[in-house]
Amino acid sequence: MALLDENAKFLKEFAEEGLDLTQIRAVEFAHVFAEPADADAFAEAAVSEDASVDILEPEDEGDPWEVAVTYELVPTAEAITAIEEKLETLAEKHNGESDGWGIYDDE
């Protein structure tokens, strides 16, 4: 399944659960890295006016470092896919990979 179709499917499920997708939402994109230096380099590169970035240290030894990049946007499959693809390319340049995304509802 193409990434755009997969993201549209997830958004449809969120809408069916009652989430209003016409509102601006915090959409968090997760990325994982084996080395803290790679996580730091990715986080520095991913920071922008539109995004906030958090580095999460591993809870257990051997677990990956996680970097969460959060955008505030009206969640559409097209917008999420464009950001996801851009961040995945950036993560790969820093020896990491994408680990999915989620919408966090403040309501």
C-alpha positions in Angstrom: 0.0 0.0 0.0 1.3 3.4 -0.9 2.2 5.7 1.9 -0.5 8.3 0.9 -3.2 5.6 0.9 -1.9 4.2 4.2 -2.1 7.6 5.8 -5.6 8.3 4.4 -6.7 5.0 5.9 -5.4 6.0 9.4 -7.0 9.4 9.2 -10.3 7.8 8.2 -10.1 5.6 11.3 -9.4 8.6 13.5 -12.4 10.4 12.0 -14.6 7.3 12.6 -13.5 7.4 16.3 -14.8 10.9 16.5 -11.7 13.0 16.0 -12.5 16.3 14.2 -9.9 16.4 11.4 -10.9 19.9 10.3 -9.1 21.4 13.3 -5.4 22.1 13.7 -3.9 19.2 15.6 -0.5 18.3 17.0 0.9 15.6 14.7 4.0 13.8 16.0 6.4 12.0 13.7 8.7 9.5 15.5 12.2 8.6 14.3 14.7 6.1 15.9 18.5 6.2 16.0 21.0 3.8 17.4 23.5 6.5 18.4 22.8 9.7 20.4 25.0 11.7 18.1 22.9 10.7 15.1 19.7 11.6 17.0 21.2 15.0 18.0 22.2 15.7 14.4 18.8 14.8 13.0 17.0 16.9 15.7 19.1 19.9 14.9 18.4 19.5 11.1 14.6 18.9 11.7 14.0 22.0 13.8 12.1 24.7 11.9 9.6 27.5 12.5 6.9 25.0 11.9 8.1 22.1 14.1 9.1 21.4 17.6 11.6 18.6 18.3 12.1 16.4 21.4 14.8 13.9 21.9 13.8 10.9 24.1 16.6 8.9 25.8 16.2 5.2 25.7 14.5 3.7 28.8 16.5 0.5 28.6 20.1 -0.1 27.5 20.1 -1.2 23.9 16.9 0.6 23.0 17.1 3.2 20.3 17.1 7.0 20.8 13.8 8.5 19.7 13.3 11.9 18.2 9.8 13.2 18.0 9.1 16.0 15.5 5.7 17.7 16.1 3.9 19.9 13.6 0.7 21.8 14.3 -1.5 21.4 11.2 -4.9 20.4 9.8 -4.2 16.7 9.3 -4.7 15.7 5.7 -3.2 12.6 4.1 -1.3 14.8 1.6 0.2 17.1 4.3 1.2 14.2 6.6 2.7 12.2 3.7 4.7 15.2 2.5 6.2 15.8 6.0 6.7 12.1 6.7 8.6 11.6 3.4 10.8 14.7 4.0 11.6 13.7 7.6 12.3 10.1 6.6 14.8 11.2 4.0 16.5 13.4 6.6 16.5 10.6 9.2 18.1 8.3 6.7 20.9 10.8 6.1 21.6 10.6 9.9 21.5 6.8 10.1 18.0 6.7 11.5 14.5 5.7 10.3 10.9 6.8 10.5 8.9 5.1 13.2 5.4 6.3 12.3 3.2 9.2 13.4 0.3 10.0 15.6 -2.2 12.7 16.4 -2.5 13.8 20.0 -5.9 15.1 20.9 -6.1 17.7 23.7 -9.8 17.6 24.0 
